[in-house]
Amino acid sequence: MRNYENACAQYYSKLKIQSLPLTTWEFRKDYFADVVLFKKIQSNWNTKQDFLKQAQKENKELIVTDKNFKIVFATDSISKISGYQRDEILGKSPAIFQGKDTSIATRQKIKTALIQLKPFKEVILNYRKNGDSYWCEIEAYPIFDKNGTFLNYIALEKIAS
C-alpha cells in the first residue's frame, strides 16, 4: 500500500494542477433544499419510494402537485427544460406548459387519468417560457396517505427523444 501511495504522490506532484480547498458546500445548497422540502411533502405518503432520487438517477425533472393539481414542488432544474424558474410555477397548474398546438386528445387522456386517480405515461407537446415548443415525456402517479386519501400527483418529466 505504501508503494501505491508513493507512486500516486509522485504522479500528482508532476501534474501542473493547483488544488484549491473546498470552502463551501454552496454549490449543493439547492439540492439539499430540494431534499428537505421533498421529505416534508413525502412524510404523509403511504409509499416511501424516493422519487427525487429516481428523478436524479434517470435524469428527469420532478413535479409534485397537491390534491387540487397545483404545483407544490419542482426540482430546481425544471428551468432546463421549461425555461421557467421554480418560483414561477409554484401554485400554478401544470397546464402552464401547454399551448396552442398541444394535442387536445392527449390533454383529455391526462385529464381522465387525473380524475380517476390513475397513473399515466404520455408524450405531450409543451411550451417553454420563451414560446419554443418541446416534446415532453410525462410519467405520473397518484400518491395516497396511509388511509387511502389522495394527497399528491408525482410527475417525472424529460424531453422526449
Accessible surface in RSA format (square Angstrom, percent):
REM  Atomic radii and reference values for relative SASA: ProtOr
REM  Chains: A
REM  Algorithm: Lee & Richards
REM  Probe-radius: 1.40
REM  Slices: 20
REM RES _ NUM      All-atoms   Total-Side   Main-Chain    Non-polar    All polar
REM                ABS   REL    ABS   REL    ABS   REL    ABS   REL    ABS   REL
RES MET A   1   172.70  89.4 126.04  83.4  46.66 111.1 110.43  93.9  62.27  82.5
RES ARG A   2   170.98  71.8 166.44  84.8   4.54  10.8  64.32  87.9 106.66  64.6
RES ASN A   3   125.09  86.3 119.24 115.2   5.85  14.1  32.67  78.6  92.41  89.3
RES TYR A   4   143.65  67.1 136.42  77.6   7.23  18.8 100.73  75.7  42.92  52.9
RES GLU A   5    78.20  44.9  71.69  54.2   6.51  15.5  32.46  62.8  45.75  37.3
RES ASN A   6    82.18  56.7  77.22  74.6   4.96  11.9  26.12  62.9  56.06  54.2
RES ALA A   7    57.52  52.9  48.28  74.5   9.23  21.0  53.21  74.9   4.31  11.4
RES CYS A   8    35.38  26.8  32.79  36.6   2.59   6.1  16.30  41.3  19.09  20.6
RES ALA A   9    62.93  57.9  49.89  77.0  13.04  29.7  58.98  83.1   3.96  10.5
RES GLN A  10   106.27  59.4 100.57  73.5   5.70  13.6  29.94  63.7  76.33  57.9
RES TYR A  11   128.30  59.9 123.32  70.2   4.99  13.0  90.05  67.7  38.25  47.2
RES TYR A  12   140.71  65.7 129.01  73.4  11.71  30.5  83.18  62.5  57.53  70.9
RES SER A  13    89.71  75.8  50.95  68.0  38.76  89.3  50.63 107.8  39.09  54.8
RES LYS A  14   149.12  72.7 120.92  74.2  28.20  67.1  85.54  77.0  63.58  67.7
RES LEU A  15    60.86  33.9  47.56  34.0  13.30  33.4  49.32  34.6  11.54  31.0
RES LYS A  16   207.86 101.4 164.05 100.7  43.81 104.3 121.42 109.3  86.45  92.1
RES ILE A  17   129.47  73.7  99.37  74.0  30.10  72.5 103.68  74.7  25.79  70.0
RES GLN A  18   151.51  84.7 124.80  91.2  26.71  63.6  44.19  94.1 107.31  81.4
RES SER A  19   100.83  85.2  77.62 103.6  23.21  53.5  47.81 101.8  53.03  74.3
RES LEU A  20   141.50  78.8 112.84  80.7  28.66  72.0 114.40  80.3  27.10  72.9
RES PRO A  21   108.31  78.9  85.08  77.6  23.22  84.4  96.39  79.6  11.91  74.0
RES LEU A  22   111.50  62.1  76.19  54.5  35.31  88.8  80.21  56.3  31.29  84.2
RES THR A  23   117.61  83.7  79.14  80.2  38.47  91.7  62.44  83.9  55.18  83.4
RES THR A  24    69.19  49.2  60.43  61.3   8.76  20.9  55.49  74.5  13.70  20.7
RES TRP A  25   155.52  62.4 148.30  71.8   7.22  17.0 125.34  66.8  30.19  49.0
RES GLU A  26    98.18  56.4  88.89  67.3   9.29  22.1  45.66  88.3  52.52  42.9
RES PHE A  27   134.76  67.4  96.17  59.6  38.59 100.4 108.18  65.6  26.59  76.1
RES ARG A  28    75.15  31.6  74.44  37.9   0.71   1.7  12.45  17.0  62.70  38.0
RES LYS A  29   110.46  53.9 104.43  64.1   6.03  14.4  62.87  56.6  47.60  50.7
RES ASP A  30    67.31  47.2  66.34  66.0   0.98   2.3  13.67  32.2  53.65  53.5
RES TYR A  31    59.97  28.0  54.72  31.1   5.25  13.7  38.71  29.1  21.26  26.2
RES PHE A  32    97.83  48.9  97.29  60.3   0.53   1.4  97.66  59.2   0.17   0.5
RES ALA A  33    54.06  49.7  41.36  63.8  12.70  28.9  49.78  70.1   4.28  11.3
RES ASP A  34     9.23   6.5   8.75   8.7   0.48   1.1   0.56   1.3   8.67   8.6
RES VAL A  35    32.57  21.4  32.41  29.3   0.16   0.4  32.57  28.3   0.00   0.0
RES VAL A  36   105.96  69.7 102.32  92.6   3.65   8.8 104.37  90.7   1.59   4.3
RES LEU A  37    67.66  37.7  65.43  46.8   2.23   5.6  67.53  47.4   0.13   0.3
RES PHE A  38     2.33   1.2   2.33   1.4   0.00   0.0   2.33   1.4   0.00   0.0
RES LYS A  39   122.52  59.8 115.89  71.1   6.63  15.8  71.52  64.4  51.00  54.3
RES LYS A  40   156.33  76.3 142.25  87.3  14.08  33.5  93.35  84.0  62.98  67.1
RES ILE A  41    33.53  19.1  19.80  14.7  13.73  33.1  27.37  19.7   6.17  16.7
RES GLN A  42    16.06   9.0  16.06  11.7   0.00   0.0   3.90   8.3  12.17   9.2
RES SER A  43    63.67  53.8  45.33  60.5  18.33  42.2  39.92  85.0  23.75  33.3
RES ASN A  44    95.97  66.2  92.61  89.5   3.37   8.1  12.53  30.2  83.44  80.6
RES TRP A  45     0.68   0.3   0.08   0.0   0.60   1.4   0.00   0.0   0.68   1.1
RES ASN A  46    85.59  59.0  52.82  51.0  32.77  78.9  11.95  28.8  73.64  71.2
RES THR A  47    43.42  30.9  38.33  38.9   5.09  12.1  28.81  38.7  14.62  22.1
RES LYS A  48   124.02  60.5 100.28  61.5  23.73  56.5  96.91  87.2  27.11  28.9
RES GLN A  49    90.78  50.8  77.98  57.0  12.80  30.5  35.06  74.6  55.71  42.3
RES ASP A  50    55.09  38.6  46.91  46.7   8.18  19.3  23.12  54.4  31.97  31.9
RES PHE A  51     6.79   3.4   6.79   4.2   0.00   0.0   6.79   4.1   0.00   0.0
RES LEU A  52    11.11   6.2  10.80   7.7   0.31   0.8  10.80   7.6   0.31   0.8
RES LYS A  53   126.94  61.9 125.58  77.0   1.36   3.2  69.95  63.0  56.99  60.7
RES GLN A  54    37.41  20.9  33.08  24.2   4.32  10.3  20.48  43.6  16.92  12.8
RES ALA A  55     1.01   0.9   0.98   1.5   0.03   0.1   0.98   1.4   0.03   0.1
RES GLN A  56    98.74  55.2  76.25  55.7  22.49  53.5  42.91  91.3  55.83  42.3
RES LYS A  57   178.68  87.2 142.28  87.3  36.41  86.7  95.57  86.0  83.11  88.5
RES GLU A  58    73.47  42.2  53.94  40.8  19.53  46.5  32.04  62.0  41.43  33.8
RES ASN A  59   132.48  91.4 118.08 114.1  14.40  34.7  28.96  69.7 103.52 100.1
RES LYS A  60    25.45  12.4  16.69  10.2   8.76  20.9   6.71   6.0  18.74  20.0
RES GLU A  61    16.81   9.7  16.81  12.7   0.00   0.0   1.26   2.4  15.55  12.7
RES LEU A  62     0.00   0.0   0.00   0.0   0.00   0.0   0.00   0.0   0.00   0.0
RES ILE A  63     1.84   1.0   1.50   1.1   0.34   0.8   1.50   1.1   0.34   0.9
RES VAL A  64     0.00   0.0   0.00   0.0   0.00   0.0   0.00   0.0   0.00   0.0
RES THR A  65     8.63   6.1   8.63   8.7   0.00   0.0   8.14  10.9   0.49   0.7
RES ASP A  66    37.02  25.9  37.02  36.9   0.00   0.0  16.61  39.1  20.42  20.4
RES LYS A  67   131.37  64.1 119.99  73.6  11.38  27.1  63.65  57.3  67.72  72.1
RES ASN A  68   100.67  69.4  83.92  81.1  16.75  40.3  20.63  49.7  80.04  77.4
RES PHE A  69    59.65  29.8  59.18  36.7   0.47   1.2  59.18  35.9   0.47   1.3
RES LYS A  70    86.76  42.3  86.76  53.2   0.00   0.0  46.57  41.9  40.19  42.8
RES ILE A  71     1.04   0.6   0.00   0.0   1.04   2.5   0.00   0.0   1.04   2.8
RES VAL A  72    52.79  34.7  38.62  35.0  14.17  34.1  42.89  37.3   9.90  26.9
RES PHE A  73     0.01   0.0   0.00   0.0   0.01   0.0   0.01   0.0   0.00   0.0
RES ALA A  74     0.00   0.0   0.00   0.0   0.00   0.0   0.00   0.0   0.00   0.0
RES THR A  75    13.04   9.3  13.04  13.2   0.00   0.0  13.04  17.5   0.00   0.0
RES ASP A  76    49.57  34.7  46.08  45.9   3.50   8.3   6.74  15.9  42.83  42.7
RES SER A  77    37.87  32.0  31.13  41.5   6.74  15.5  21.23  45.2  16.64  23.3
RES ILE A  78     0.92   0.5   0.92   0.7   0.00   0.0   0.92   0.7   0.00   0.0
RES SER A  79    31.82  26.9  22.93  30.6   8.88  20.5   4.59   9.8  27.23  38.1
RES LYS A  80   161.37  78.7 128.58  78.9  32.79  78.1  87.31  78.6  74.05  78.9
RES ILE A  81    15.64   8.9  15.64  11.6   0.00   0.0  15.64  11.3   0.00   0.0
RES SER A  82     0.40   0.3   0.40   0.5   0.00   0.0   0.40   0.9   0.00   0.0
RES GLY A  83    33.82  41.7   0.00   N/A  33.82  41.7  21.84  59.9  11.98  26.8
RES TYR A  84    33.81  15.8  33.81  19.2   0.00   0.0  12.06   9.1  21.75  26.8
RES GLN A  85    99.90  55.9  99.90  73.0   0.00   0.0  40.97  87.2  58.93  44.7
RES ARG A  86    35.83  15.0  34.55  17.6   1.27   3.0   5.69   7.8  30.14  18.3
RES ASP A  87   120.05  84.1  99.35  98.9  20.70  49.0  33.60  79.1  86.45  86.2
RES GLU A  88    55.15  31.7  47.70  36.1   7.45  17.7  36.52  70.6  18.63  15.2
RES ILE A  89     0.00   0.0   0.00   0.0   0.00   0.0   0.00   0.0   0.00   0.0
RES LEU A  90    64.92  36.2  49.23  35.2  15.68  39.4  49.64  34.9  15.28  41.1
RES GLY A  91    49.78  61.4   0.00   N/A  49.78  61.4  30.66  84.1  19.12  42.8
RES LYS A  92    98.79  48.2  95.26  58.5   3.52   8.4  63.78  57.4  35.00  37.3
RES SER A  93    39.42  33.3  35.74  47.7   3.68   8.5  22.08  47.0  17.34  24.3
RES PRO A  94    42.69  31.1  40.55  37.0   2.14   7.8  40.55  33.5   2.14  13.3
RES ALA A  95    53.42  49.1  43.39  67.0  10.03  22.8  43.98  61.9   9.44  25.0
RES ILE A  96    48.74  27.7  26.74  19.9  22.01  53.0  37.84  27.3  10.90  29.6
RES PHE A  97     4.07   2.0   4.07   2.5   0.00   0.0   4.07   2.5   0.00   0.0
RES GLN A  98    47.04  26.3  29.02  21.2  18.03  42.9   2.07   4.4  44.97  34.1
RES GLY A  99    20.52  25.3   0.00   N/A  20.52  25.3  19.61  53.8   0.91   2.0
RES LYS A 100   184.10  89.8 139.49  85.6  44.61 106.2 114.86 103.4  69.24  73.7
RES ASP A 101    87.79  61.5  67.19  66.9  20.60  48.7  19.76  46.5  68.04  67.9
RES THR A 102     5.72   4.1   0.00   0.0   5.72  13.6   0.00   0.0   5.72   8.6
RES SER A 103    46.40  39.2  36.68  49.0   9.72  22.4  35.69  76.0  10.71  15.0
RES ILE A 104   141.60  80.6 136.65 101.8   4.94  11.9 136.65  98.4   4.94  13.4
RES ALA A 105    66.68  61.3  54.71  84.4  11.97  27.2  61.96  87.3   4.72  12.5
RES THR A 106    18.08  12.9  18.04  18.3   0.04   0.1   0.06   0.1  18.02  27.2
RES ARG A 107    87.51  36.7  83.08  42.4   4.43  10.5  26.84  36.7  60.67  36.8
RES GLN A 108    97.08  54.3  95.64  69.9   1.44   3.4  44.10  93.9  52.98  40.2
RES LYS A 109   120.67  58.9 109.75  67.3  10.92  26.0  66.68  60.0  53.99  57.5
RES ILE A 110    18.39  10.5  18.36  13.7   0.03   0.1  18.39  13.2   0.00   0.0
RES LYS A 111   114.94  56.1 113.93  69.9   1.01   2.4  58.98  53.1  55.96  59.6
RES THR A 112    53.86  38.3  52.38  53.1   1.48   3.5  41.32  55.5  12.54  19.0
RES ALA A 113    10.71   9.9   7.91  12.2   2.81   6.4  10.35  14.6   0.37   1.0
RES LEU A 114    39.68  22.1  39.27  28.1   0.41   1.0  39.27  27.6   0.41   1.1
RES ILE A 115   122.46  69.7  98.07  73.1  24.39  58.8 103.87  74.8  18.59  50.5
RES GLN A 116   105.19  58.8  84.30  61.6  20.89  49.7  29.35  62.5  75.83  57.5
RES LEU A 117    58.74  32.7  50.10  35.8   8.63  21.7  50.10  35.2   8.63  23.2
RES LYS A 118   111.35  54.3 111.35  68.3   0.00   0.0  54.93  49.4  56.43  60.1
RES PRO A 119    78.39  57.1  62.37  56.9  16.02  58.2  62.51  51.6  15.88  98.7
RES PHE A 120    29.61  14.8  16.95  10.5  12.66  32.9  27.81  16.9   1.80   5.2
RES LYS A 121   126.04  61.5 102.98  63.2  23.05  54.9  56.68  51.0  69.36  73.9
RES GLU A 122    36.64  21.0  32.37  24.5   4.27  10.2   4.65   9.0  32.00  26.1
RES VAL A 123    69.40  45.7  55.94  50.6  13.46  32.4  55.94  48.6  13.46  36.5
RES ILE A 124     1.13   0.6   0.46   0.3   0.67   1.6   1.13   0.8   0.00   0.0
RES LEU A 125    20.03  11.2  19.45  13.9   0.58   1.5  19.45  13.7   0.58   1.6
RES ASN A 126     3.58   2.5   3.58   3.5   0.00   0.0   0.00   0.0   3.58   3.5
RES TYR A 127    32.49  15.2  32.16  18.3   0.33   0.9  30.24  22.7   2.25   2.8
RES ARG A 128    60.32  25.3  56.52  28.8   3.80   9.1  16.75  22.9  43.57  26.4
RES LYS A 129   112.05  54.7  87.84  53.9  24.21  57.6  55.96  50.4  56.09  59.7
RES ASN A 130   112.07  77.3  71.80  69.4  40.27  97.0  46.28 111.4  65.79  63.6
RES GLY A 131    47.38  58.4   0.00   N/A  47.38  58.4  31.14  85.5  16.24  36.4
RES ASP A 132    80.68  56.5  75.42  75.1   5.26  12.4  16.95  39.9  63.73  63.6
RES SER A 133    56.15  47.5  34.47  46.0  21.68  50.0   2.92   6.2  53.23  74.6
RES TYR A 134    12.16   5.7   5.97   3.4   6.18  16.1  10.81   8.1   1.35   1.7
RES TRP A 135   136.77  54.9 134.21  65.0   2.56   6.0 108.93  58.1  27.84  45.2
RES CYS A 136     0.00   0.0   0.00   0.0   0.00   0.0   0.00   0.0   0.00   0.0
RES GLU A 137    30.55  17.5  29.74  22.5   0.81   1.9   0.82   1.6  29.72  24.3
RES ILE A 138    17.71  10.1  17.71  13.2   0.00   0.0  17.71  12.8   0.00   0.0
RES GLU A 139    28.97  16.6  28.97  21.9   0.00   0.0   4.88   9.4  24.09  19.7
RES ALA A 140     2.11   1.9   1.99   3.1   0.12   0.3   1.99   2.8   0.12   0.3
RES TYR A 141    65.74  30.7  65.74  37.4   0.00   0.0  47.85  36.0  17.89  22.1
RES PRO A 142    17.75  12.9   8.00   7.3   9.75  35.4   8.00   6.6   9.75  60.6
RES ILE A 143     5.42   3.1   4.30   3.2   1.12   2.7   5.42   3.9   0.00   0.0
RES PHE A 144    52.96  26.5  52.69  32.6   0.28   0.7  52.69  31.9   0.28   0.8
RES ASP A 145    26.41  18.5  25.93  25.8   0.48   1.1   6.69  15.8  19.72  19.7
RES LYS A 146   150.35  73.3 117.02  71.8  33.33  79.4 105.27  94.8  45.08  48.0
RES ASN A 147   136.30  94.0  99.78  96.4  36.52  87.9  26.83  64.6 109.47 105.8
RES GLY A 148    50.27  62.0   0.00   N/A  50.27  62.0  28.31  77.7  21.96  49.2
RES THR A 149    76.90  54.7  70.54  71.5   6.36  15.2  53.36  71.7  23.54  35.6
RES PHE A 150    27.25  13.6  20.69  12.8   6.57  17.1  20.69  12.5   6.57  18.8
RES LEU A 151    45.87  25.5  40.25  28.8   5.62  14.1  41.03  28.8   4.84  13.0
RES ASN A 152    13.01   9.0  13.01  12.6   0.00   0.0   0.00   0.0  13.01  12.6
RES TYR A 153     7.89   3.7   7.15   4.1   0.74   1.9   7.15   5.4   0.74   0.9
RES ILE A 154     0.00   0.0   0.00   0.0   0.00   0.0   0.00   0.0   0.00   0.0
RES ALA A 155    14.23  13.1  14.23  22.0   0.00   0.0  14.23  20.0   0.00   0.0
RES LEU A 156     1.03   0.6   0.00   0.0   1.03   2.6   0.00   0.0   1.03   2.8
RES GLU A 157     6.86   3.9   6.70   5.1   0.16   0.4   0.10   0.2   6.76   5.5
RES LYS A 158    70.04  34.2  67.85  41.6   2.19   5.2  21.47  19.3  48.57  51.7
RES ILE A 159    75.65  43.0  63.59  47.4  12.06  29.1  63.59  45.8  12.06  32.7
RES ALA A 160    21.95  20.2   8.23  12.7  13.73  31.2   8.74  12.3  13.22  35.0
RES SER A 161   153.50 129.7  76.60 102.2  76.90 177.1  81.92 174.4  71.58 100.3
END  Absolute sums over single chains surface
CHAIN  1 A    10651.9       8896.4       1755.4       6086.5       4565.4
END  Absolute sums over all chains
TOTAL         10651.9       8896.4       1755.4       6086.5       4565.4
